[in-house]
Amino acid sequence: MNKKLKEIPKFANEDEEREFWLIHDTTDYFDWSKAKRVTFPNLKPTTQSISLRLPLWMLDSIKTTANRQDVPYQSLIKVWLNEKLEEAHHSAK
């Protein structure tokens, strides 16, 4: 099937474009069979929840330290893990 595609109009701004696509079918303007997957490497990385069993004394100590620094304890754990990863990366060179 070789469907004649319509030309996409020029939009004055994003709001105008958003309104256009709310009421128009993209298949009239794009051949999605030729679409290619792309990656956006500079986007904020996705996160994944994990379970990590820690001794209670360690978790209490982490929470106390985080409280003194006025940061959430999970954020503090991520900062510390990242610091150790960077150290390991630099020492491996």
N, C-alpha and C positions, 0 to 999 in steps of 0.2 A: 504494500500500500504506500503510495507516494503522495501523501496529503500536502496540499499547498498551505504553508504556514503563514499566519498573519504577521505583519510587522508590529513590533512592540513600540508603543508610542513613547515620546519623550515626556518625562514627568518633571514638574516644577520642584517637587520635594518628596520626601518619603511618605508623608501623609497621603498625598495624591496617588502615589504608586500603591500604597496599602489599600486604598479604597478601590482602585482599579482591579487588583487581584482578588478582592473579596467577591467580585461579581463576574469575573472572567475565568474561563477554563484554561489552564496553562498548556494543555495539549493542543490548543489552537495556535500556540505561539512557539512551542518547543517540541522537538522530536526526542522524547525521553529515552528512546531505544539507543540513542547515541550518547547518552549521559555517561560521564565517568566519575568514579568515586575520587574525592579529594580529601586531603588531610590538612588540618590547620595546626601546625606544630607550636605556634606561639599562644594558643589558647591556654587558659588556666587548666592544669591537669585535673582529670577526674580523680575522685577519691573512692576508696573502698573500705567499708567497715570490716574490722577483724576482731576476733576475740583473743585476748592476751591474758593469760593467768599470771598474776604477780603475787608474791607474798604480801600479806596485809601490811606488814611493817614498811615495805618498800612503797606501796601505794600511798600509805599515810605520809611518808616522808616526801614523796613527790607532791602530794596535795598541799602539804605545809609549805614547801618551797615555792610552789606556784602561787599560793595565797600571799606570801611575802612579796612576790614580784608582781602581784595583782594581774595575773594572767590565768586563763583556764588551764587546769592541769593537763588536759589532753593536748593543748597547744604547746605546752612546755615539753611534753614527751616528744612531739613532732620536731621541735627545735633541736632538742638533744640528739635525736636519731639522725637528723640531717647533718648536724655538726660532726658526728662520728662517721657518717658516710663520706663527707668531704675529707676528713682526716685520712680515712682508708684510701680514698681515691688519690690523694696527694702522695701518700707514702708508697703507693703501688707504682708510681711513675719512675 
